[in-house]
Amino acid sequence: MKNLFTHLLLLSIIIIAFTSNAQPDCNPALITNVEHEGSGNRITWTMPTGGEKIVISNGGDYWNCTGDSEDLGVYHRFTQENLATINGGKLSQVVFTPVFNKVYQTKPGHTYTIQIYKGGIWGAAGERNPGTLVSSKKLDNNDLLFHKENTITLDIPVTIDASQELWIGYYCTNIDTILSVLKDPASIDAGPLKEGFGNVMFYQNQWTTLFEQASSMNYNWVIKGIVQTVEGESVNIYFNGDNIESNITGTTFFHENPTGEEHCYKVEVNCKVGGISSQSDEFCIPGVGVTENEKTARFTVYPNPAKNELRVTSYVLQDGVIEIYDVMGKVQKSRKAEKQNSEGEMIIDIANLAAGIYFVRLIDGQGSYVQKFIKE
């Protein structure tokens, strides 16, 4: 009996030790902002990105080129069904093949602008609309390799929202007006066509398809999107230590009528592989009616937008750590927070950061606080 008891005790210790060392099933989310909105608070977070990159396209590889238009935009259209498995991911790059007619031209007679639309509608010819332009990036021909695939990184990744359509493409700009010269500004694949998906175009001021303009054109445009997938399905939200909502999809939530002098939030991710992540760092703001002097925001950043230097000021800088995250939740810079000049400021060199939106997080003994800034 004594030996049995001893074995059971050892087994219990092993189980407890194993449980205490268990790792979360995915990375945590990052709360990027909490702010008062009407009668409550709006919480915003970034889901953890996974190691997998997914290529989305409604066409094949580059085969040839076509077109003599003075007014041309070409796009791939993705419906809610197409986007369901990558919902919440970040569209970070667009791949396309710039071309020109080498028989009639010694150099391209046009330039390109990458365009991303959300919320499009497809129907009869007069009822088509790409939705809202959410990303636009003008390209320089000197930076492109013509007749080869080029990968273009967006200045700010576009979050995939599977509740609405996504259109990815490019608009041909500054097309020369010599009508007798074939420009061939857009590349096509070898087909077969995906009508209304892989061959969408804006031509002569109307939304149409390549097949509708020329029924012999059984092809799609060569366009690809690269999406960084997320590790989580949804999040559970904690307010002042208590779970208030579970299985919230998306990246924002409105908490109505919170109470207390301080409103502190954490989120944990329900992982796609099962299980949950560790909780995010806590993000706190003063309760409604509490003055800023009573519950200070801990630190501020300026200038905003910033180009080469970001200045951070706070009464508790000497006690914390400063981290700079990108919109995908990846740490770009991390250092001990310390005042560097007589004004009590900390100066961070951001000259090597790419243009876009970033978040500065101060972690000290009292919690975690986040401010957003734009890098020009």
N, C-alpha and C positions, 0 to 999 in steps of 0.2 A: 504493500500500500504506500509505504514511504517512497519507494522508487517511482511508483506511478505518479505520486504527487510532485516529485522532483521533476520528472519529465514534462508534466503539464505546466509547471511553473516556468521551465526553460522555454517551452513552446510559446507560452504567453509573452515572455520577454522578447522572443524573436519576432513574433507577430507585431508587437507594439513598436519595436525598433524599425521593422520594415515599413510599417504604416507611417511613422514619423518622418522617414526619409523619402516617402513617395513624391514624385515630381508631378507638377500640373501637366495636363494633357495638351495645352497650347499656351502661347504667350499671352500676357495681359493686354488689355486695351489701355489707351491713353486718353484721359479726360482733357480736352483742349480748352473748354470754356464752360463756365456756369454764370448766368446773368439773370437779373430780375426781368421778368416779362409779365406785365399785367398783374394778375393776382398770384403769380407763382414764379418759378424759376425754370429757365431753359438750360438743359444739360446737353452738351455736345461732346462726342468722343470719336476717336479713331480706332477702328478695329485692327487687330494685329495682322500683319501681312505674312503669308506663308512663303516657303522657299520656291513654290511652283509658279512659273509664268506660263500663261495660256495665250496662244495665238488665236485670234478670232478673225474670220474672213468669210466672204461669200464668193470667193473666186479662187483661181489657181495661180501658178507661177507665170512670170513674164514670158510673153510669146512674141508680140508684135505691137504696133502702135497704130493709132487712127485719129482722124479728125482734122478739119480745116476751119474750125470755128473761131469767131471773134469773141465768143461769150460762152464759156464752158466751165462747169463744175461737175465733178464725178464723185460718186459716193457708194458705199455699201450700207445697206439698211439692216438693222437687227431689231427683231421684235422682242416683246417681253419673254416669250418662250425661249428664244435664242439666248437670253441673258440670265435665265433662272439659275444656272449652275455657277455663275460667276458674280452673283449679286453682292454688292459691297466691295468688290475688287477695285483696283485702281488702274485705269487705262493710262499708261505712262508713256507709250511710244506708238508711233504710226510708221508703217513700212510702205513705201511706194517706189515705183520706178519712173523717174523723170526721163522724158524722151523728146526728140525733135526729128524732123525729116532731114536726114543727112544728104538726100539727093538734091533737095532744093535749097537747103540752108547750110551755112558753114558754122552757125552757132544758133542756140535756141532763140526764137523770137517771142518768148513768153517767160513769165515767172510763175511761182506757185505760192499759195497760202493754204496751209493745213487747216481744216475746219472740223469741229465736232459739234453736233447738234443733239439735243435731248427733247423728247416729247413730240416726235413727229407723228403725222397722220398720213395714211396712204389710202387712196380711194380712186374715184374717177379723176380724169385729167385735171379738172378744175378744182378738185377738193384736196389736193396734196399740199402738205406743209411740213418742212423739216423740224419745226418746233423752235426751240430757243438755242441760239448760238452760245455755247458755253466755253469754247476754246478756239482761239484763232492764232496762228503762228505764221508770219510771213517769212519766206525762205529766200536766201541769196543764192543765185545760180553758181557763184564761185565756190560755194560750200558743198555742192552736189556732184555726184558722179552720174552722168547721164547714161541711159541704157543699162543700168545696173540697179539692184535694189539698194535703197537708202533708208536707214533707220533714223527717224526724227524723234527726239525726246521733247515731250511737251513741257512748257515752263511750269505748269501746275497740273499734276495728274487729275484726271476726271474720274470721280467715283461712279461706279456702275450702279444704276438704279433700275432694277428689273421690273418696276411698275410702269415704266414708260419706254418708248422706243429710243434707240441710239443710232445716229447716222454718223459715219466716219468717212472723210474724204478730203479732197483738195479742190481749190478753185484756181483756174488758170487766169493769171492777171497779165496786164501789159502785152496782150497778144498783138502782134503786128497786124496792120490792116490791109496788107497786100493780098487781096482775095485770090489771086491767081497762084499763090504759093501755098502748098500744103504744109501746115505747121506740125501736125501730128503731136499734140501736146500731152495726150493721155495714153498710158499703156494698157493693153488688154491681154487676156489669157487665151488659151486654146479652146475654151468652152468645155462642156455645154453651158448655156446661159442659165442663170437663176433669176428669172424675170421678176422685176420689182424688188430685188434684194441685192444682187451683185452688179447690176447694170444701171443703177439710178443715175440720172444726170439732170443738171440745170442747163437748159439750152434754149436760146432765143427767148429768154425771160419766162420760161415755164418749166415745171417739173415733169420729166418724162423718163423714158428708158431708151437705151441704145437700140433695142429691138423695135420699139415703136417708131423710131426715126428711120431705121433701115432694117427691114425684116430679114435681110441676109446676114445681119450681124449677130451671130449666135455665141456671143462672148460676154465676159464680165471684165470689169476694171480690176487692175492689179493693186489691191489695197489690203493691208493687214493691220490689225490692232494688237498690241501686246499688253496683256492685263496681268498685273500682280494680284494673285488671289489672296483672300483673307482666310484666317484659320478658324474663325468663329461663325456660328449660325445666328446667335442673338446674345443679349447681355441681361444680367440681373442687376438691379440698381439698389444701392444702399444709401439711406439718408440718416445721418447722425448715428451710424452703426446698425440700423435696422433695415432689413430687406423690405422695400416698399413696392417693387414691381419685378416681375420675372419674364423671361423670354421676349424681351423687347428687340425687334428687328430694326434695322436702319442704324443711324448714327446720331440721333437726337431724340430727346424726350422732354415733355413739359410736365413738371411737378406742380400740381395746383395746391395753393394754400398751405405752404410749409410753415411751421412754427419754430420759435426759438430765436435766441440772440445770434446764433451762428448756424449757417446751413452748410453742412459738409457732406460731400457725395463720394462714393466709390462705385465702381462697376466691376463685375466679373464676367468672363466670357464663357458661354456655352459652346464648347469646341465642336467642330465638324466631325472630329474623330471620336467624339464621346467624351464625357467628363467635363470638368471646368478648369479655367485658368486660376492663377492667383489673382487677388483683387488688385485693382489699379491703385496708384497713389491717391490720397485724399485731396479733393479740391474744395476749398471753403470760401464762402463769401459772407458778408454781414447779413443778418436777418433784416427784414423790412422794418424801418423805424430806428435802426441802430446807426448812428452817425459814423462817418469814415474815421473820425478821430478815436472812436471807441473800438472799432475793429478795422484796423488799417489793412489795405490791400497788400501789404508786405513789401512790394517793390513795383517800380515802373520802368519802362524802357523808352528810349528815344535816341535819335529821330526815328520816325516811323511814317513813311518808308525809310529804310537805311541802305547805304551803298557799301561803304568800306568798314565803318565802325558802328557798333551798337553800344550805347551807354546805359548802364543799369544802376539804379539808385534804390536804396532800401536801408531801413534802420537796423536790419539784422543780417546784412550781407556777410559780416565776418564769421557768422555761425553756420553758414550753409554751403551747399554745392549748387552750381549753375550748370544746367544742361540745355542744349539747343536741339530740338527735334524738327524733322521735316514732317510734311503732311501724311507720310506713310508710317510715322511713329518711330523712325530710326534716328538714333542719337548721332548728330553731326559734330558736336563739340561738348566737352565736359571739363569742368575745372572747379577748383575751390573758389568760393565767393569771397572776395576781399576788396575793400575800398582801395582805390589807387590814386586818388587826388584829393585836394583840400575840400572839394564839394561833396565828398563821400560817394563818388561814383566808381563804378567798375567799367572798364573799357574792354570790349571783346572785338577782336579782329574777325570780320565776316567777309573780307574781300574775296576769299576763295569759294564762298557758297554760291551755288547757282541761283538765278533769280527765281523768286516764288514766295510762298507763304511758309513761315516757320513759327515755332512756339518756344519761348524761353520758360524754363521751369526752375524755380528756386525750391530746393529741398532743405528744410532746417528742422530743428527739434520740435517745431510746432505744427509741421505738416508740409504739404506741397502746394505751391501756388504757381499759376501759369499766366503768361501774357503772350499775345500774338503780335507778330510784326511781319512786315513785307520787306524782302530783300530785292532791291532794284537791280 
